[in-house]
Amino acid sequence: EAGVAQSPRYKIIEKRQSVAFWCNPISGHATLYWYQQILGQGPKLLIQFQNNGVVDDSQLPKDRFSAERLKGVDSTLKIQPAKLEDSAVYLCASSLVQGMNTEAFFGQGTRLTVV
Amino acid sequence: QKEVEQNSGPLSVPEGAIASLNCTYSDRVSQSFFWYRQYSGKSPELIMSIYSNGDKEDGRFTAQLNKASQYVSLLIRDSQPSDSATYLCAGIHYGNNRLAFGKGNQVVVIP
């Protein structure tokens, strides 16, 4: 079974530039998550989709971050404009369903460096 | 109180010993919990899930859930150098089913 696919693996941009990340979840997984992980910290949920609807985006900085999952499969996360503090690993995860006993599986992540 | 808390510093254990990790959670988190292992520079990998009060064993790993005291722990028996990693505790938030993580605990197994 193929895992969660993310691209690119690494990205270096200057502050105030824009950047986009792509994620393709495990086939059949209805729930998709985007997490931000700053070095030395645990993953922080940015947005959670159930099919193509947003379940939780309470921790997404909406003035600069946006995400979509138009067909309920793959998803993109965009940052515009980027700030230095956005330097982090962006992790995409998916799970079969959302709920109490749901196990989430992670992609390899995109390491973003903003200079 | 944070939803999921892991407060211990780095844990160094000799090879073959037992590594013990603890995690506490708030009332906002459900009683479904997960332990993820994250090697440096890699993404988190699910190693254990526990939903019921008590112990759950899988190979050298044992997860323990104590609902009355609101903590969940992970024991690694016969620790190996390959167990050196950061271990993340996660629980599901009531209401929106958000998967919330603690900050992680680093484990170093010394040969």
Boltz contact constraints between the chains, C-beta under 6 A:
constraints:
  - contact:
      token1: [A, 41]
      token2: [B, 103]
      max_distance: 6.0
  - contact:
      token1: [A, 42]
      token2: [B, 88]
      max_distance: 6.0
  - contact:
      token1: [A, 42]
      token2: [B, 101]
      max_distance: 6.0
  - contact:
      token1: [A, 42]
      token2: [B, 102]
      max_distance: 6.0
  - contact:
      token1: [A, 42]
      token2: [B, 103]
      max_distance: 6.0
  - contact:
      token1: [A, 42]
      token2: [B, 104]
      max_distance: 6.0
  - contact:
      token1: [A, 43]
      token2: [B, 101]
      max_distance: 6.0
  - contact:
      token1: [A, 45]
      token2: [B, 98]
      max_distance: 6.0
  - contact:
      token1: [A, 55]
      token2: [B, 96]
      max_distance: 6.0
  - contact:
      token1: [A, 56]
      token2: [B, 96]
      max_distance: 6.0
  - contact:
      token1: [A, 56]
      token2: [B, 98]
      max_distance: 6.0
  - contact:
      token1: [A, 91]
      token2: [B, 43]
      max_distance: 6.0
  - contact:
      token1: [A, 98]
      token2: [B, 97]
      max_distance: 6.0
  - contact:
      token1: [A, 99]
      token2: [B, 97]
      max_distance: 6.0
  - contact:
      token1: [A, 100]
      token2: [B, 30]
      max_distance: 6.0
  - contact:
      token1: [A, 100]
      token2: [B, 32]
      max_distance: 6.0
  - contact:
      token1: [A, 101]
      token2: [B, 32]
      max_distance: 6.0
  - contact:
      token1: [A, 101]
      token2: [B, 51]
      max_distance: 6.0
  - contact:
      token1: [A, 103]
      token2: [B, 46]
      max_distance: 6.0
  - contact:
      token1: [A, 103]
      token2: [B, 49]
      max_distance: 6.0
  - contact:
      token1: [A, 104]
      token2: [B, 99]
      max_distance: 6.0
  - contact:
      token1: [A, 106]
      token2: [B, 43]
      max_distance: 6.0
  - contact:
      token1: [A, 106]
      token2: [B, 44]
      max_distance: 6.0
  - contact:
      token1: [A, 108]
      token2: [B, 43]
      max_distance: 6.0
  - contact:
      token1: [A, 109]
      token2: [B, 43]
      max_distance: 6.0
